[in-house]
Amino acid sequence: MNIKKIKFQKSFILTCTRHFIVYSLILVLLYITLSTFIQLRLTRAFPAISDLLSYKDALAHDDFSGIPGHRLKQCGFIVFADDGRQIYASDHELSQHIASSDVSVINSYDGTFYTVFETFDTDGQPGYLVTLNEASREDSAMVRNLASCTLDKDYHILSGGLFPERSALTQKEFLLLQGTYQKNQTIEKYEYKNSNGEPRVLVFTAPRMSSAAYDRVLAEGRSLWLLAIPVILAAIIIEAFLFTRKIRKSIAPLNHAIAGYRPNVPFEVEPASVPREFMPTVRNFSRLIERLEKVQKEKEQLYQNRQQMIADISHDLKTPLTVIQGYSRAFLEHMIPEDKKEKYLTAIYQRSVLAAGLIDTLFEYVRMERPGFKPSMENFDFSEFVKTALAETYSDIENAGFRLNARLSDTPVMLLGDPKLLRRLLENLLRNALKYNPAGTTIFVTLERGPQHICLTIADDGCGIPEAIADIIFQPFVTGSSARTSGEGTGLGLAIARQITELCGGTIQLVIPPSKPYATEFRIIFPAQPPKPAPGQPPAACQ
């Protein structure tokens, strides 16, 4: 049964208010986004030199590649040094048409500009009056005349001190005076210094803002607003739908859970979905869920215990039964030579004894899980016990291509424990080392006695166990696939080892990090019996 604990939400009224505010903010954000987009389109439709000057850092470092061209469509600019050298031009045509000598007749962005008036002389011949003006920094409406000159119809200078070194202007220069670069394009300049203090003159050209172009851009803006109206209406409809759905969902989970409940049928209640106004009903339903959850956990625990038994039996009986099956088939098919029949019969017998012993041990494990189970405690020489166990297992270690390095005490190490269970403990740890390590691995067994404790260390220099599973290695069903790399076993071996250790009054741990030269190190500590050291030999301390 999959049940989630119910979490109480805020009141129904607060939920509605919160969503109303959120949806209103979404509408406002949508309106601001559309307004900003339309304003940006209007701004980009008529670019000016101020748009280029927003990249002052790039200009100051002569880093013209840092100025994006898409921001200045249909515009161009060229930069001259103080000595007239061309530093940069945005396009080839501009560099061919604008020279440094033209800079003096171009209007300045900082307020200095030329004005051209059409005049007539006493004979009625047309001419022009050109004035150089400067706008006041304090009041842009105030203009001060700096110099002037008069031109005839062919742009010859007749009088005035505006261009003292020139006798005439070209048609190109005359157009530049009026801020015209080409047809429908304006031109102006901006003087500045770069980061090294070197003077620079920037000449900027842009499309001329005509009334027709302005009207066209305004029409596009109005079209965008007309397009935005259905978008906003669609957003309102979607928000209304989601808001209504949220209101219904806030009430529906509890009703569905109660109405849909059936014995032994899984159900879920979404957390944080029940309003405060329904809290009394929620409390009663929560109590019902807790009772059902408790019953379900008990059922799951019983099921897991049964599965553990089946898995453990399959795991432990597979090897001896496979050997028995193979040797028996060989006998049935008359494939065993006469001189080896006794050897094969002995192997079958030994494996059958092992299988029977495993079954007995498994039943003992089941009994260990019962609250009333008590081990058969005896006081015996643990050092001699370990030596005997290793001697009986040595052939399996050697046949697997492993090496054994044992360091055991020659003096008796008395321990109060269950010999049968402790033998299973040693078998599990040694079998674990043989199963999950490659051939050539050395298994280390060390037994030391301290003043208060007996320390048994079983280690190897093989593959090692990752730290990530160190905390769960003794839990049931932590198999070799998650512990090392072999993918064998059901993961009950170390769980049985821990249970045996605890029943005998000891503790077992996986040492992280292991002591050198170990890759895996299991340390089992039991309480020591009164020491009986040999004359003149103190007991060893357990590290």
Sequence and secondary structure as in RCSB ss.txt:
>XXXX:A:sequence
MNIKKIKFQKSFILTCTRHFIVYSLILVLLYITLSTFIQLRLTRAFPAISDLLSYKDALAHDDFSGIPGHRLKQC
GFIVFADDGRQIYASDHELSQHIASSDVSVINSYDGTFYTVFETFDTDGQPGYLVTLNEASREDSAMVRNLASCT
LDKDYHILSGGLFPERSALTQKEFLLLQGTYQKNQTIEKYEYKNSNGEPRVLVFTAPRMSSAAYDRVLAEGRSLW
LLAIPVILAAIIIEAFLFTRKIRKSIAPLNHAIAGYRPNVPFEVEPASVPREFMPTVRNFSRLIERLEKVQKEKE
QLYQNRQQMIADISHDLKTPLTVIQGYSRAFLEHMIPEDKKEKYLTAIYQRSVLAAGLIDTLFEYVRMERPGFKP
SMENFDFSEFVKTALAETYSDIENAGFRLNARLSDTPVMLLGDPKLLRRLLENLLRNALKYNPAGTTIFVTLERG
PQHICLTIADDGCGIPEAIADIIFQPFVTGSSARTSGEGTGLGLAIARQITELCGGTIQLVIPPSKPYATEFRII
FPAQPPKPAPGQPPAACQ
>XXXX:A:secstr
       B   HHHHHHHHHHHHHHHHHHHHHHHHHHHHHHHHHHS  HHHHHTTHHHHHTT GGGS GGGGTT 
EEEEEETTS EEEESSHHHHHH  GGGGGGS BTTSEEEEEEEEE TT  EEEEEEEEEE SS TT EEEEEEEE
EETT BEEEESSSTT SB  HHHHHHHTTEEETTEEEEEEEEE TTS EEEEEEEEE   HHHHHHHHHHHHHHH
HHHHHHHHHHHHHHHHHHHHHHHHHHHHHHHHHHT  TT      TT B GGGHHHHHHHHHHHHHHHHHHHHHH
HHHHHHHHHHHHHHHHHHHHHHHHHHHHHHHHTT S GGGHHHHHHHHHHHHHHHHHHHHHHHHHHHHHSTT   
  EEEEHHHHHHHHHHHHHHHHHHTT EEEEE  SS  EEEE HHHHHHHHHHHHHHHHHSS TT EEEEEEEE 
SSEEEEEEEESSS   GGGTTTTTSTT  HHHHSSS  S S HHHHHHHHHHHTT EEEE SS  TT SEEEEEE
EE  S    TT       
